């Protein structure tokens, strides 16, 4: 994704990713989800880390997205 206007904000499990997506959509941000496991399955190949997803947002949404990711990550580790 070089020369892209999208920035990765999270890599992790499907469950936490879905929680972050829900919170981002509540404030009007629609993240891009990259799931190599699902892409590999659909293409007939496997992936190295099953269940791991990446979330990307546009650069202009970064300031509003990062606090949400940090809040969810800190609540999961508490």
Secondary structure by P-SEA (a helix, b strand, c coil): cccccccccccccaaaaaaaaaaaaaabbbbbbbbaaaaaaaaccccccccbbbbbbccccccccaaaaaaaaaaaac
